[in-house]
Each structure stands twice: as structure tokens, then as C-alpha cells.
Amino acid sequence: MTEQRDEMIAFMKSRGIGTPIHYPLPMHLTRAGRKLGYKEGDLPVSEAYASQTLTLPAHQFLTDEEIAYTIDSARAFFA
């Protein structure tokens, strides 16, 4: 998570690392979730998380070197 999500996505992309956003909206703001009766602003923590979260590569085919490169790149962004 980072409040600078778009900047981090661009930074990681410049290093060849994909960082997709899997859940761009909190559940209560999705089409299905609207039935719950909530509106934007009703669940600020959920909305903040949805706007700050991105996904780093994590799968069984990553090499140790790729994992280290991803970690080093994320650290460099926050340095």
C-alpha cells in the first residue's frame, strides 16, 4: 500500500515490474455492492485501501533473483 500508488506503478513499470490493481473499488462501490445501500464516503477506510493498494509479482515461477529485484525496486521507491 502507498498513497503514491500511481507513481509507484510507473516506477516499477520503468524497471520492468508489473503491478496490477486487482480490486480498484471497495465492495460497497461495485455494481453488486450498491445493493447494500452504501455510498461513496460511507466506508472511508475501505475506500482508502482500495485507492492505495497494488499487487507485486507473487507466483511460483519467480526466481530468487526476480524476487530480490522486486524487493530492491520497492525499497528504492520508498528511499
N, C-alpha and C positions, 0 to 999 in steps of 0.2 A: 504494500500500500504506500502511496505517496500523494501528497497534494499537488505534485508536479507530474502527474501521470502522463500527460501528452508529451512533455519534454523528455521524460524517461523513455517512453516508447520510441521517440525519434532518436534518442541517444543510443538505445540498444539496437535499433534498426541500422544505424550507421556502423555498428560493429557486427552486423550480420546475424543478430539475435532477434527472433520473432517474439513478440509479447502481446498476444491477442487479449481481447477483453471478452470473456465468456458470458458475463452477466452484466450488461450495461445498464440495466434498470433493476431497482429493487422490486420484489414480487408485487407489492401493492400498487405499483405504477404500470405493470404489464396489463395487456388486454384481459387476461384471465383474472388477474388480481383486482381489477377495478370493481368486480362484483362484491368485494369486501367493504366497499364504501369509503375507503381512504382516498385522500387527495394529496397532491404534492405539498410537502411541508409537514404532514401529519406524523411521519416517522423519520425525523432528521438524521438519526444515527444510521439507519439503513440506507438512506439516500446518500450520506457522506461516504459510506463504504462503497456503494455502487459507483460513485464518481472517482474513487481513488484506487480501486483495485485493478490489477493487471495480472496476467499469468506468465510466469517464467517457464522456459522449457523444462519438462519433467517427464521423462519416459525411459523405458528400459534400454533403449538403443543409444542413449548418450554415452559417450566415452568419458573417462575420468578427466581427460584434457578439456572436453567441451563443458563439463560441469564446472571445472576450475575457471575456465574462461568466462562463463556466465556469472559466476560469483564475483570474480575480479571486476567484471564490467559493471555489475550492480554497485559494488563498493566504490568504483571510480565515479559513478554518477553522483553518489552521495558525499563524495570527498570535497 
